[in-house]
Amino acid sequence: MKKILVIGSPGAGKSTFSRRLQKKINLPIIYLDQLFWRSDKTTVSKEEFLSQVKLKMQADG
């Protein structure tokens, strides 16, 4: 097992679950919100987002 995707509604506990799971199986966590949102609350383009996801997925295992 190399990758796990955790999806759910906002506030459902995805981050909490992911952090607990990460401690047990020692896989990196990639937060898609961090790749999608800029610090000024605007979003990146679809192309930039997909490019960043691809880079992270390749780099993190």
C-alpha distance matrix in Angstrom:
0.0 3.8 6.1 7.9 11.5 14.1 17.4 20.8 24.4 26.0 26.4 24.0 22.1 19.0 19.5 20.2 17.2 14.9 16.8 16.6 12.9 12.6 15.0 12.9 9.5 11.1 9.5 12.4 14.1 15.8 18.8 20.0 23.4 23.9 23.5 25.7 28.5 31.0 32.8 35.9 34.1 34.1 31.2 30.1 30.6 28.1 27.9 27.4 24.7 22.7 23.3 22.1 18.8 18.3 19.2 17.0 13.8 14.9 16.0 13.1 10.5
3.8 0.0 3.8 7.0 10.4 13.4 16.7 20.3 23.8 24.9 25.5 23.6 21.6 18.2 18.2 19.5 17.0 14.1 15.8 16.4 12.9 11.7 14.5 13.4 9.8 10.1 7.5 9.7 11.6 12.9 16.1 17.3 20.8 21.0 20.3 22.8 25.7 27.9 29.8 32.9 31.4 31.3 28.3 27.0 27.6 25.2 24.8 24.1 21.5 19.6 19.9 18.6 15.5 14.9 15.5 13.3 10.2 11.3 12.2 9.4 6.8
6.1 3.8 0.0 3.8 6.7 9.9 13.1 16.7 20.1 21.3 22.2 20.3 18.6 15.1 15.4 17.1 14.7 11.7 14.0 15.1 11.7 10.9 14.3 13.7 10.6 10.9 7.7 8.8 9.4 10.2 13.1 14.0 17.5 18.0 17.5 19.6 22.5 25.0 27.0 30.0 28.2 28.1 25.1 24.1 24.7 22.2 22.3 21.6 18.7 17.0 17.8 16.4 13.0 13.1 14.2 11.7 8.7 11.0 12.2 9.3 7.9
7.9 7.0 3.8 0.0 3.8 6.5 9.8 13.3 16.8 18.2 19.0 16.9 15.4 11.9 12.8 14.4 11.7 9.2 12.3 13.1 9.8 10.1 13.6 13.0 10.6 11.7 8.8 9.9 9.3 10.2 12.2 13.1 16.3 17.5 17.4 19.0 21.7 24.6 26.4 29.2 27.1 27.2 24.4 23.9 24.6 22.2 22.8 22.2 19.0 17.6 19.1 17.6 14.0 14.9 16.4 13.6 11.1 14.0 15.1 12.0 11.4
11.5 10.4 6.7 3.8 0.0 3.8 6.4 10.1 13.6 15.1 16.4 14.4 13.6 9.9 11.4 13.7 11.4 9.3 12.7 14.1 11.5 12.0 15.7 15.6 13.7 14.5 11.5 11.5 9.7 9.5 10.4 10.6 13.6 15.4 15.3 16.3 19.0 22.2 24.2 26.7 24.3 24.3 21.5 21.2 21.9 19.4 20.6 20.2 16.6 15.5 17.7 16.2 12.6 14.1 16.1 13.5 11.4 14.8 16.1 13.5 13.6
14.1 13.4 9.9 6.5 3.8 0.0 3.8 7.0 10.4 11.9 12.8 10.7 9.9 6.4 8.6 10.8 8.5 7.3 11.0 12.2 10.4 11.7 15.1 15.2 14.3 15.3 12.9 12.7 10.1 10.3 10.1 10.6 12.8 15.0 15.7 16.3 18.5 21.8 23.5 25.8 23.1 23.7 21.2 21.7 22.7 20.5 22.2 21.6 17.9 17.5 19.9 18.1 14.7 16.9 18.7 15.8 14.4 18.0 18.8 16.0 16.5
17.4 16.7 13.1 9.8 6.4 3.8 0.0 3.8 7.2 9.3 11.1 9.1 9.7 6.8 9.8 12.2 10.6 10.2 13.8 15.1 13.8 15.2 18.5 18.8 18.1 19.0 16.5 16.0 13.0 12.3 11.1 10.6 12.1 15.1 15.7 15.4 17.4 21.0 22.9 24.7 21.7 22.1 19.7 20.5 21.4 19.2 21.4 21.1 17.4 17.2 20.1 18.6 15.4 17.9 20.1 17.5 16.4 20.1 21.2 18.7 19.5
20.8 20.3 16.7 13.3 10.1 7.0 3.8 0.0 3.8 6.6 8.3 6.3 8.1 6.7 10.2 12.1 11.0 11.7 15.0 16.1 15.5 17.3 20.2 20.7 20.5 21.6 19.5 18.8 15.6 15.1 13.1 12.7 13.1 16.4 17.5 16.7 18.1 21.7 23.2 24.8 21.4 22.1 20.2 21.7 22.8 20.8 23.4 23.2 19.5 19.8 22.8 21.3 18.4 21.1 23.3 20.7 19.9 23.6 24.6 22.1 23.1
24.4 23.8 20.1 16.8 13.6 10.4 7.2 3.8 0.0 3.8 6.2 5.4 8.5 8.3 11.3 13.2 13.0 14.1 16.9 18.2 18.2 20.0 22.7 23.5 23.6 24.4 22.4 21.4 17.9 17.1 14.5 13.9 13.2 16.8 18.2 16.7 17.5 21.1 22.3 23.4 19.8 20.8 19.4 21.4 22.7 21.1 24.2 23.9 20.2 21.1 24.3 22.7 20.2 23.3 25.3 22.9 22.5 26.3 27.1 24.8 26.1
26.0 24.9 21.3 18.2 15.1 11.9 9.3 6.6 3.8 0.0 3.8 5.5 7.9 8.3 10.1 12.2 13.1 14.0 16.1 17.9 18.6 19.8 22.3 23.7 24.1 24.5 22.6 21.1 17.4 16.4 13.3 12.9 11.4 14.7 16.6 15.2 15.2 18.5 19.3 20.3 16.9 18.3 17.5 19.9 21.7 20.7 23.8 23.1 19.5 21.1 24.0 22.0 20.0 23.4 25.0 22.5 22.7 26.5 26.8 24.6 26.4
26.4 25.5 22.2 19.0 16.4 12.8 11.1 8.3 6.2 3.8 0.0 3.8 5.6 7.5 8.9 9.9 11.4 13.1 14.6 16.0 17.3 18.8 20.8 22.3 23.3 23.7 22.3 21.0 17.5 17.3 14.2 14.8 13.2 16.0 18.5 17.6 17.2 20.2 20.4 21.7 18.6 20.6 20.1 22.6 24.7 23.9 26.9 25.8 22.3 23.9 26.5 24.1 22.2 25.6 26.8 23.9 24.3 28.0 27.9 25.4 27.3
24.0 23.6 20.3 16.9 14.4 10.7 9.1 6.3 5.4 5.5 3.8 0.0 3.8 5.9 8.6 9.1 9.3 11.5 13.7 14.3 15.2 17.3 19.3 20.3 21.2 22.2 20.9 20.3 16.9 17.2 14.8 15.5 14.8 17.7 19.9 19.2 19.5 22.8 23.2 24.8 21.6 23.4 22.4 24.5 26.3 25.0 27.8 26.9 23.2 24.3 27.0 24.8 22.3 25.5 26.9 24.0 23.7 27.4 27.6 24.8 26.2
22.1 21.6 18.6 15.4 13.6 9.9 9.7 8.1 8.5 7.9 5.6 3.8 0.0 3.8 5.6 5.3 6.0 8.4 10.1 10.7 12.1 14.0 15.8 16.9 18.2 19.0 18.1 17.4 14.3 15.2 13.1 14.8 14.3 16.6 19.1 19.2 19.4 22.4 22.6 24.6 21.9 23.8 22.8 24.7 26.8 25.6 28.1 26.8 23.1 24.2 26.5 23.9 21.5 24.6 25.6 22.3 22.2 25.8 25.6 22.6 24.1
19.0 18.2 15.1 11.9 9.9 6.4 6.8 6.7 8.3 8.3 7.5 5.9 3.8 0.0 3.8 5.6 5.2 6.0 8.6 10.0 10.3 11.9 14.4 15.5 16.0 16.6 15.1 14.4 11.1 11.8 10.1 11.7 12.0 14.2 16.3 16.7 17.5 20.6 21.3 23.6 20.9 22.4 20.9 22.3 24.2 22.8 25.0 23.8 20.1 20.8 23.1 20.6 18.0 20.9 22.1 18.8 18.5 22.1 22.1 19.1 20.5
19.5 18.2 15.4 12.8 11.4 8.6 9.8 10.2 11.3 10.1 8.9 8.6 5.6 3.8 0.0 3.8 5.4 5.0 6.1 8.6 9.7 10.2 12.5 14.5 15.1 15.0 13.7 12.4 9.1 10.2 8.4 11.0 11.0 12.3 14.9 15.9 16.3 18.9 19.2 21.9 19.7 21.5 20.3 21.5 23.9 23.0 24.9 23.1 19.7 20.8 22.5 19.6 17.4 20.5 21.0 17.5 17.8 21.3 20.6 17.6 19.5
20.2 19.5 17.1 14.4 13.7 10.8 12.2 12.1 13.2 12.2 9.9 9.1 5.3 5.6 3.8 0.0 3.8 5.5 5.3 6.3 8.6 9.9 11.1 12.9 14.5 14.8 14.5 13.9 11.3 13.2 11.9 14.7 14.7 15.8 18.6 19.7 19.9 22.3 22.2 24.8 22.7 24.9 23.9 25.3 27.7 26.8 28.7 26.9 23.4 24.5 26.1 23.1 20.9 23.8 24.1 20.5 20.7 24.0 23.1 19.8 21.4
17.2 17.0 14.7 11.7 11.4 8.5 10.6 11.0 13.0 13.1 11.4 9.3 6.0 5.2 5.4 3.8 0.0 3.8 5.6 5.2 6.1 8.5 10.1 11.0 12.3 13.4 13.0 13.2 11.0 13.2 12.6 15.1 15.9 17.3 19.5 20.7 21.5 24.2 24.6 27.3 25.0 26.7 25.3 26.3 28.4 27.0 28.7 27.3 23.7 24.2 26.0 23.2 20.6 23.1 23.8 20.2 19.6 22.9 22.4 19.0 20.0
14.9 14.1 11.7 9.2 9.3 7.3 10.2 11.7 14.1 14.0 13.1 11.5 8.4 6.0 5.0 5.5 3.8 0.0 3.8 5.5 5.1 5.9 8.7 10.0 10.3 10.7 9.7 9.5 7.2 9.6 9.7 12.6 13.9 14.8 16.8 18.4 19.6 22.1 22.7 25.7 23.7 25.1 23.4 24.0 26.0 24.6 26.0 24.4 20.9 21.3 22.8 19.9 17.3 19.7 20.1 16.5 16.0 19.2 18.6 15.2 16.4
16.8 15.8 14.0 12.3 12.7 11.0 13.8 15.0 16.9 16.1 14.6 13.7 10.1 8.6 6.1 5.3 5.6 3.8 0.0 3.8 5.5 5.0 6.4 9.0 10.2 9.7 9.7 9.3 7.6 10.7 10.9 14.3 15.3 15.4 17.8 19.8 20.5 22.5 22.6 25.8 24.2 26.0 24.7 25.3 27.7 26.7 27.9 25.9 22.7 23.4 24.4 21.2 19.1 21.5 21.3 17.5 17.6 20.4 19.1 15.7 17.2
16.6 16.4 15.1 13.1 14.1 12.2 15.1 16.1 18.2 17.9 16.0 14.3 10.7 10.0 8.6 6.3 5.2 5.5 3.8 0.0 3.8 5.4 5.3 6.8 9.1 9.8 10.8 11.7 10.7 14.0 14.4 17.7 18.7 19.1 21.4 23.3 24.0 26.2 26.3 29.4 27.6 29.5 28.1 28.9 31.1 29.9 31.2 29.3 26.0 26.4 27.6 24.6 22.2 24.3 24.3 20.5 20.1 22.8 21.7 18.1 19.0
12.9 12.9 11.7 9.8 11.5 10.4 13.8 15.5 18.2 18.6 17.3 15.2 12.1 10.3 9.7 8.6 6.1 5.1 5.5 3.8 0.0 3.8 5.4 5.2 6.2 7.9 8.4 10.1 9.6 12.9 14.1 17.0 18.7 19.3 21.0 23.0 24.3 26.7 27.3 30.4 28.6 30.0 28.2 28.5 30.4 28.8 29.8 28.3 24.9 24.8 26.0 23.3 20.5 22.2 22.5 18.9 17.8 20.5 19.7 16.0 16.3
12.6 11.7 10.9 10.1 12.0 11.7 15.2 17.3 20.0 19.8 18.8 17.3 14.0 11.9 10.2 9.9 8.5 5.9 5.0 5.4 3.8 0.0 3.8 5.4 5.3 5.0 5.4 6.8 7.1 10.9 12.7 15.9 17.8 17.6 19.2 21.7 23.0 25.1 25.5 28.9 27.5 28.8 27.0 27.0 29.0 27.7 28.3 26.5 23.4 23.4 24.0 21.1 18.7 20.3 20.0 16.3 15.7 18.0 16.8 13.0 13.7
15.0 14.5 14.3 13.6 15.7 15.1 18.5 20.2 22.7 22.3 20.8 19.3 15.8 14.4 12.5 11.1 10.1 8.7 6.4 5.3 5.4 3.8 0.0 3.8 5.9 5.5 8.0 9.5 10.4 14.2 15.8 19.2 20.8 20.4 22.3 24.9 25.9 27.6 27.7 31.1 29.9 31.6 30.0 30.2 32.4 31.2 31.8 29.8 26.8 27.0 27.4 24.4 22.2 23.7 23.1 19.4 19.0 21.0 19.4 15.7 16.3
12.9 13.4 13.7 13.0 15.6 15.2 18.8 20.7 23.5 23.7 22.3 20.3 16.9 15.5 14.5 12.9 11.0 10.0 9.0 6.8 5.2 5.4 3.8 0.0 3.8 5.9 8.6 11.3 12.4 16.1 18.0 21.1 23.0 23.0 24.6 27.0 28.4 30.4 30.8 34.2 32.7 34.1 32.3 32.4 34.3 32.7 33.3 31.6 28.6 28.3 28.9 26.2 23.6 24.8 24.5 21.0 19.9 21.8 20.6 16.9 16.7
9.5 9.8 10.6 10.6 13.7 14.3 18.1 20.5 23.6 24.1 23.3 21.2 18.2 16.0 15.1 14.5 12.3 10.3 10.2 9.1 6.2 5.3 5.9 3.8 0.0 3.8 5.8 9.2 11.1 14.5 17.0 19.8 22.2 22.2 23.2 25.8 27.6 29.6 30.4 33.8 32.3 33.4 31.3 30.9 32.5 30.8 31.1 29.5 26.6 25.9 26.4 23.9 21.2 21.9 21.8 18.4 16.9 18.5 17.7 13.9 13.2
11.1 10.1 10.9 11.7 14.5 15.3 19.0 21.6 24.4 24.5 23.7 22.2 19.0 16.6 15.0 14.8 13.4 10.7 9.7 9.8 7.9 5.0 5.5 5.9 3.8 0.0 3.8 6.6 9.3 12.8 15.6 18.6 21.0 20.3 21.3 24.2 25.9 27.5 28.1 31.7 30.6 31.7 29.7 29.1 30.9 29.6 29.6 27.7 25.0 24.6 24.6 21.9 19.7 20.4 19.6 16.2 15.3 16.7 15.1 11.5 11.5
9.5 7.5 7.7 8.8 11.5 12.9 16.5 19.5 22.4 22.6 22.3 20.9 18.1 15.1 13.7 14.5 13.0 9.7 9.7 10.8 8.4 5.4 8.0 8.6 5.8 3.8 0.0 3.8 6.6 9.7 12.8 15.5 18.2 17.6 18.2 21.1 23.1 24.9 25.9 29.4 28.2 28.9 26.7 25.9 27.5 26.0 26.0 24.2 21.5 20.9 21.0 18.4 16.0 16.7 16.2 12.8 11.7 13.3 12.1 8.4 8.4
12.4 9.7 8.8 9.9 11.5 12.7 16.0 18.8 21.4 21.1 21.0 20.3 17.4 14.4 12.4 13.9 13.2 9.5 9.3 11.7 10.1 6.8 9.5 11.3 9.2 6.6 3.8 0.0 3.8 6.6 9.8 12.7 15.2 14.2 14.8 18.0 19.7 21.3 22.3 25.8 24.8 25.6 23.4 22.6 24.4 23.3 23.2 21.1 18.6 18.4 18.3 15.3 13.4 14.5 13.6 10.0 9.9 11.8 10.1 6.5 8.3
14.1 11.6 9.4 9.3 9.7 10.1 13.0 15.6 17.9 17.4 17.5 16.9 14.3 11.1 9.1 11.3 11.0 7.2 7.6 10.7 9.6 7.1 10.4 12.4 11.1 9.3 6.6 3.8 0.0 3.8 6.3 9.5 11.8 11.2 12.2 15.0 16.7 18.6 19.6 23.0 21.6 22.5 20.5 20.1 22.1 21.0 21.5 19.4 16.5 16.7 17.2 14.1 12.0 14.1 13.7 9.9 10.2 13.0 11.8 8.6 10.8
15.8 12.9 10.2 10.2 9.5 10.3 12.3 15.1 17.1 16.4 17.3 17.2 15.2 11.8 10.2 13.2 13.2 9.6 10.7 14.0 12.9 10.9 14.2 16.1 14.5 12.8 9.7 6.6 3.8 0.0 3.8 6.1 8.9 8.2 8.6 11.5 13.5 15.5 17.0 20.2 18.9 19.3 17.0 16.4 18.3 17.2 17.8 15.7 12.7 13.1 13.7 10.6 8.6 11.1 10.9 7.4 8.3 11.5 10.7 8.5 11.1
18.8 16.1 13.1 12.2 10.4 10.1 11.1 13.1 14.5 13.3 14.2 14.8 13.1 10.1 8.4 11.9 12.6 9.7 10.9 14.4 14.1 12.7 15.8 18.0 17.0 15.6 12.8 9.8 6.3 3.8 0.0 3.8 5.4 5.5 7.0 9.1 10.6 13.0 14.4 17.4 15.6 16.4 14.4 14.5 16.8 16.0 17.3 15.2 11.9 13.2 14.4 11.3 9.6 12.9 13.1 10.0 11.3 14.7 14.1 12.2 14.9
20.0 17.3 14.0 13.1 10.6 10.6 10.6 12.7 13.9 12.9 14.8 15.5 14.8 11.7 11.0 14.7 15.1 12.6 14.3 17.7 17.0 15.9 19.2 21.1 19.8 18.6 15.5 12.7 9.5 6.1 3.8 0.0 3.8 5.3 5.1 6.2 8.6 11.6 13.9 16.3 14.2 14.2 11.6 11.6 13.5 12.4 14.0 12.2 8.7 10.1 11.9 9.3 7.6 11.2 12.2 9.9 11.0 14.5 14.7 13.5 16.0
23.4 20.8 17.5 16.3 13.6 12.8 12.1 13.1 13.2 11.4 13.2 14.8 14.3 12.0 11.0 14.7 15.9 13.9 15.3 18.7 18.7 17.8 20.8 23.0 22.2 21.0 18.2 15.2 11.8 8.9 5.4 3.8 0.0 3.8 5.4 5.0 5.8 9.1 10.9 13.2 10.8 11.4 9.5 10.6 13.1 12.9 15.1 13.1 9.9 12.3 14.1 11.5 10.7 14.5 15.1 13.0 14.6 18.0 17.8 16.7 19.4
23.9 21.0 18.0 17.5 15.4 15.0 15.1 16.4 16.8 14.7 16.0 17.7 16.6 14.2 12.3 15.8 17.3 14.8 15.4 19.1 19.3 17.6 20.4 23.0 22.2 20.3 17.6 14.2 11.2 8.2 5.5 5.3 3.8 0.0 3.8 5.6 5.7 7.5 9.0 12.0 10.7 11.5 10.0 10.4 13.4 13.9 15.2 12.5 9.9 12.6 13.4 10.2 10.3 14.0 13.6 11.5 14.0 16.9 16.0 15.2 18.5
23.5 20.3 17.5 17.4 15.3 15.7 15.7 17.5 18.2 16.6 18.5 19.9 19.1 16.3 14.9 18.6 19.5 16.8 17.8 21.4 21.0 19.2 22.3 24.6 23.2 21.3 18.2 14.8 12.2 8.6 7.0 5.1 5.4 3.8 0.0 3.8 6.0 7.7 10.4 13.0 11.8 11.3 8.8 7.9 10.5 10.7 11.6 8.8 6.2 9.0 9.7 6.7 7.3 10.9 10.8 9.5 12.0 14.6 14.3 14.3 17.3
25.7 22.8 19.6 19.0 16.3 16.3 15.4 16.7 16.7 15.2 17.6 19.2 19.2 16.7 15.9 19.7 20.7 18.4 19.8 23.3 23.0 21.7 24.9 27.0 25.8 24.2 21.1 18.0 15.0 11.5 9.1 6.2 5.0 5.6 3.8 0.0 3.8 6.8 10.1 11.6 9.6 8.6 5.6 5.7 8.2 8.6 10.6 8.6 5.8 9.1 10.8 8.9 9.3 12.8 13.6 12.7 14.7 17.5 17.7 17.6 20.4
28.5 25.7 22.5 21.7 19.0 18.5 17.4 18.1 17.5 15.2 17.2 19.5 19.4 17.5 16.3 19.9 21.5 19.6 20.5 24.0 24.3 23.0 25.9 28.4 27.6 25.9 23.1 19.7 16.7 13.5 10.6 8.6 5.8 5.7 6.0 3.8 0.0 3.8 6.6 8.0 6.0 5.9 4.6 6.4 9.9 11.3 13.5 11.1 9.2 12.8 14.0 11.8 12.7 16.3 16.5 15.4 17.9 20.6 20.2 20.1 23.2
31.0 27.9 25.0 24.6 22.2 21.8 21.0 21.7 21.1 18.5 20.2 22.8 22.4 20.6 18.9 22.3 24.2 22.1 22.5 26.2 26.7 25.1 27.6 30.4 29.6 27.5 24.9 21.3 18.6 15.5 13.0 11.6 9.1 7.5 7.7 6.8 3.8 0.0 3.8 5.4 5.4 5.4 5.7 6.9 10.7 13.1 14.5 11.6 10.9 14.6 15.0 12.8 14.6 17.8 17.3 16.6 19.6 21.8 21.0 21.3 24.7
32.8 29.8 27.0 26.4 24.2 23.5 22.9 23.2 22.3 19.3 20.4 23.2 22.6 21.3 19.2 22.2 24.6 22.7 22.6 26.3 27.3 25.5 27.7 30.8 30.4 28.1 25.9 22.3 19.6 17.0 14.4 13.9 10.9 9.0 10.4 10.1 6.6 3.8 0.0 3.8 5.4 7.4 9.1 10.6 14.4 16.9 18.3 15.2 14.5 18.2 18.4 15.8 17.6 20.9 20.0 18.9 22.0 24.2 23.0 23.0 26.5
35.9 32.9 30.0 29.2 26.7 25.8 24.7 24.8 23.4 20.3 21.7 24.8 24.6 23.6 21.9 24.8 27.3 25.7 25.8 29.4 30.4 28.9 31.1 34.2 33.8 31.7 29.4 25.8 23.0 20.2 17.4 16.3 13.2 12.0 13.0 11.6 8.0 5.4 3.8 0.0 3.9 5.6 8.7 10.9 14.3 17.2 18.9 16.3 15.9 19.7 20.2 18.1 20.0 23.2 22.7 21.9 24.9 27.2 26.2 26.4 29.8
34.1 31.4 28.2 27.1 24.3 23.1 21.7 21.4 19.8 16.9 18.6 21.6 21.9 20.9 19.7 22.7 25.0 23.7 24.2 27.6 28.6 27.5 29.9 32.7 32.3 30.6 28.2 24.8 21.6 18.9 15.6 14.2 10.8 10.7 11.8 9.6 6.0 5.4 5.4 3.9 0.0 3.8 6.7 9.8 13.1 15.4 17.8 15.7 14.6 18.2 19.4 17.5 18.7 22.2 22.2 21.2 23.8 26.4 25.8 25.7 28.9
34.1 31.3 28.1 27.2 24.3 23.7 22.1 22.1 20.8 18.3 20.6 23.4 23.8 22.4 21.5 24.9 26.7 25.1 26.0 29.5 30.0 28.8 31.6 34.1 33.4 31.7 28.9 25.6 22.5 19.3 16.4 14.2 11.4 11.5 11.3 8.6 5.9 5.4 7.4 5.6 3.8 0.0 3.8 6.9 9.8 12.4 14.8 13.0 12.4 16.1 17.3 15.9 17.4 20.6 20.9 20.5 23.0 25.5 25.3 25.6 28.6
31.2 28.3 25.1 24.4 21.5 21.2 19.7 20.2 19.4 17.5 20.1 22.4 22.8 20.9 20.3 23.9 25.3 23.4 24.7 28.1 28.2 27.0 30.0 32.3 31.3 29.7 26.7 23.4 20.5 17.0 14.4 11.6 9.5 10.0 8.8 5.6 4.6 5.7 9.1 8.7 6.7 3.8 0.0 3.8 6.6 8.8 11.3 9.7 8.8 12.4 13.9 12.8 14.1 17.2 17.9 17.7 19.9 22.4 22.5 22.9 25.8
30.1 27.0 24.1 23.9 21.2 21.7 20.5 21.7 21.4 19.9 22.6 24.5 24.7 22.3 21.5 25.3 26.3 24.0 25.3 28.9 28.5 27.0 30.2 32.4 30.9 29.1 25.9 22.6 20.1 16.4 14.5 11.6 10.6 10.4 7.9 5.7 6.4 6.9 10.6 10.9 9.8 6.9 3.8 0.0 3.8 6.5 8.1 6.1 6.1 9.7 10.6 10.0 11.9 14.5 15.1 15.6 17.8 19.9 20.2 21.1 23.9
30.6 27.6 24.7 24.6 21.9 22.7 21.4 22.8 22.7 21.7 24.7 26.3 26.8 24.2 23.9 27.7 28.4 26.0 27.7 31.1 30.4 29.0 32.4 34.3 32.5 30.9 27.5 24.4 22.1 18.3 16.8 13.5 13.1 13.4 10.5 8.2 9.9 10.7 14.4 14.3 13.1 9.8 6.6 3.8 0.0 3.8 5.3 5.2 6.1 8.6 9.8 10.6 12.3 14.2 15.4 16.5 18.3 20.1 21.1 22.3 24.6
28.1 25.2 22.2 22.2 19.4 20.5 19.2 20.8 21.1 20.7 23.9 25.0 25.6 22.8 23.0 26.8 27.0 24.6 26.7 29.9 28.8 27.7 31.2 32.7 30.8 29.6 26.0 23.3 21.0 17.2 16.0 12.4 12.9 13.9 10.7 8.6 11.3 13.1 16.9 17.2 15.4 12.4 8.8 6.5 3.8 0.0 3.8 5.5 5.1 6.1 8.5 9.9 10.5 12.2 14.2 15.4 16.4 18.4 19.9 20.9 22.8
27.9 24.8 22.3 22.8 20.6 22.2 21.4 23.4 24.2 23.8 26.9 27.8 28.1 25.0 24.9 28.7 28.7 26.0 27.9 31.2 29.8 28.3 31.8 33.3 31.1 29.6 26.0 23.2 21.5 17.8 17.3 14.0 15.1 15.2 11.6 10.6 13.5 14.5 18.3 18.9 17.8 14.8 11.3 8.1 5.3 3.8 0.0 3.8 5.5 5.3 6.1 8.6 10.0 10.6 12.3 14.3 15.4 16.6 18.3 19.9 21.7
27.4 24.1 21.6 22.2 20.2 21.6 21.1 23.2 23.9 23.1 25.8 26.9 26.8 23.8 23.1 26.9 27.3 24.4 25.9 29.3 28.3 26.5 29.8 31.6 29.5 27.7 24.2 21.1 19.4 15.7 15.2 12.2 13.1 12.5 8.8 8.6 11.1 11.6 15.2 16.3 15.7 13.0 9.7 6.1 5.2 5.5 3.8 0.0 3.8 5.5 5.0 6.1 8.6 9.9 10.5 12.2 14.2 15.4 16.3 18.0 20.3
24.7 21.5 18.7 19.0 16.6 17.9 17.4 19.5 20.2 19.5 22.3 23.2 23.1 20.1 19.7 23.4 23.7 20.9 22.7 26.0 24.9 23.4 26.8 28.6 26.6 25.0 21.5 18.6 16.5 12.7 11.9 8.7 9.9 9.9 6.2 5.8 9.2 10.9 14.5 15.9 14.6 12.4 8.8 6.1 6.1 5.1 5.5 3.8 0.0 3.8 5.4 5.2 6.2 8.6 9.9 10.6 12.2 14.3 15.3 16.3 18.5
22.7 19.6 17.0 17.6 15.5 17.5 17.2 19.8 21.1 21.1 23.9 24.3 24.2 20.8 20.8 24.5 24.2 21.3 23.4 26.4 24.8 23.4 27.0 28.3 25.9 24.6 20.9 18.4 16.7 13.1 13.2 10.1 12.3 12.6 9.0 9.1 12.8 14.6 18.2 19.7 18.2 16.1 12.4 9.7 8.6 6.1 5.3 5.5 3.8 0.0 3.8 5.5 5.1 6.1 8.6 9.9 10.5 12.3 14.2 15.3 16.9
23.3 19.9 17.8 19.1 17.7 19.9 20.1 22.8 24.3 24.0 26.5 27.0 26.5 23.1 22.5 26.1 26.0 22.8 24.4 27.6 26.0 24.0 27.4 28.9 26.4 24.6 21.0 18.3 17.2 13.7 14.4 11.9 14.1 13.4 9.7 10.8 14.0 15.0 18.4 20.2 19.4 17.3 13.9 10.6 9.8 8.5 6.1 5.0 5.4 3.8 0.0 3.8 5.5 5.1 6.3 8.7 10.0 10.8 12.3 14.2 16.0
22.1 18.6 16.4 17.6 16.2 18.1 18.6 21.3 22.7 22.0 24.1 24.8 23.9 20.6 19.6 23.1 23.2 19.9 21.2 24.6 23.3 21.1 24.4 26.2 23.9 21.9 18.4 15.3 14.1 10.6 11.3 9.3 11.5 10.2 6.7 8.9 11.8 12.8 15.8 18.1 17.5 15.9 12.8 10.0 10.6 9.9 8.6 6.1 5.2 5.5 3.8 0.0 3.8 5.4 5.1 6.1 8.5 9.9 10.4 11.9 14.4
18.8 15.5 13.0 14.0 12.6 14.7 15.4 18.4 20.2 20.0 22.2 22.3 21.5 18.0 17.4 20.9 20.6 17.3 19.1 22.2 20.5 18.7 22.2 23.6 21.2 19.7 16.0 13.4 12.0 8.6 9.6 7.6 10.7 10.3 7.3 9.3 12.7 14.6 17.6 20.0 18.7 17.4 14.1 11.9 12.3 10.5 10.0 8.6 6.2 5.1 5.5 3.8 0.0 3.8 5.5 5.2 6.1 8.6 9.9 10.4 12.4
18.3 14.9 13.1 14.9 14.1 16.9 17.9 21.1 23.3 23.4 25.6 25.5 24.6 20.9 20.5 23.8 23.1 19.7 21.5 24.3 22.2 20.3 23.7 24.8 21.9 20.4 16.7 14.5 14.1 11.1 12.9 11.2 14.5 14.0 10.9 12.8 16.3 17.8 20.9 23.2 22.2 20.6 17.2 14.5 14.2 12.2 10.6 9.9 8.6 6.1 5.1 5.4 3.8 0.0 3.8 5.5 5.2 6.2 8.6 10.0 11.2
19.2 15.5 14.2 16.4 16.1 18.7 20.1 23.3 25.3 25.0 26.8 26.9 25.6 22.1 21.0 24.1 23.8 20.1 21.3 24.3 22.5 20.0 23.1 24.5 21.8 19.6 16.2 13.6 13.7 10.9 13.1 12.2 15.1 13.6 10.8 13.6 16.5 17.3 20.0 22.7 22.2 20.9 17.9 15.1 15.4 14.2 12.3 10.5 9.9 8.6 6.3 5.1 5.5 3.8 0.0 3.8 5.5 5.3 6.0 8.4 10.4
17.0 13.3 11.7 13.6 13.5 15.8 17.5 20.7 22.9 22.5 23.9 24.0 22.3 18.8 17.5 20.5 20.2 16.5 17.5 20.5 18.9 16.3 19.4 21.0 18.4 16.2 12.8 10.0 9.9 7.4 10.0 9.9 13.0 11.5 9.5 12.7 15.4 16.6 18.9 21.9 21.2 20.5 17.7 15.6 16.5 15.4 14.3 12.2 10.6 9.9 8.7 6.1 5.2 5.5 3.8 0.0 3.8 5.4 5.1 5.8 8.5
13.8 10.2 8.7 11.1 11.4 14.4 16.4 19.9 22.5 22.7 24.3 23.7 22.2 18.5 17.8 20.7 19.6 16.0 17.6 20.1 17.8 15.7 19.0 19.9 16.9 15.3 11.7 9.9 10.2 8.3 11.3 11.0 14.6 14.0 12.0 14.7 17.9 19.6 22.0 24.9 23.8 23.0 19.9 17.8 18.3 16.4 15.4 14.2 12.2 10.5 10.0 8.5 6.1 5.2 5.5 3.8 0.0 3.8 5.6 5.4 6.4
14.9 11.3 11.0 14.0 14.8 18.0 20.1 23.6 26.3 26.5 28.0 27.4 25.8 22.1 21.3 24.0 22.9 19.2 20.4 22.8 20.5 18.0 21.0 21.8 18.5 16.7 13.3 11.8 13.0 11.5 14.7 14.5 18.0 16.9 14.6 17.5 20.6 21.8 24.2 27.2 26.4 25.5 22.4 19.9 20.1 18.4 16.6 15.4 14.3 12.3 10.8 9.9 8.6 6.2 5.3 5.4 3.8 0.0 3.8 5.7 5.9
16.0 12.2 12.2 15.1 16.1 18.8 21.2 24.6 27.1 26.8 27.9 27.6 25.6 22.1 20.6 23.1 22.4 18.6 19.1 21.7 19.7 16.8 19.4 20.6 17.7 15.1 12.1 10.1 11.8 10.7 14.1 14.7 17.8 16.0 14.3 17.7 20.2 21.0 23.0 26.2 25.8 25.3 22.5 20.2 21.1 19.9 18.3 16.3 15.3 14.2 12.3 10.4 9.9 8.6 6.0 5.1 5.6 3.8 0.0 3.8 5.7
13.1 9.4 9.3 12.0 13.5 16.0 18.7 22.1 24.8 24.6 25.4 24.8 22.6 19.1 17.6 19.8 19.0 15.2 15.7 18.1 16.0 13.0 15.7 16.9 13.9 11.5 8.4 6.5 8.6 8.5 12.2 13.5 16.7 15.2 14.3 17.6 20.1 21.3 23.0 26.4 25.7 25.6 22.9 21.1 22.3 20.9 19.9 18.0 16.3 15.3 14.2 11.9 10.4 10.0 8.4 5.8 5.4 5.7 3.8 0.0 3.7
10.5 6.8 7.9 11.4 13.6 16.5 19.5 23.1 26.1 26.4 27.3 26.2 24.1 20.5 19.5 21.4 20.0 16.4 17.2 19.0 16.3 13.7 16.3 16.7 13.2 11.5 8.4 8.3 10.8 11.1 14.9 16.0 19.4 18.5 17.3 20.4 23.2 24.7 26.5 29.8 28.9 28.6 25.8 23.9 24.6 22.8 21.7 20.3 18.5 16.9 16.0 14.4 12.4 11.2 10.4 8.5 6.4 5.9 5.7 3.7 0.0
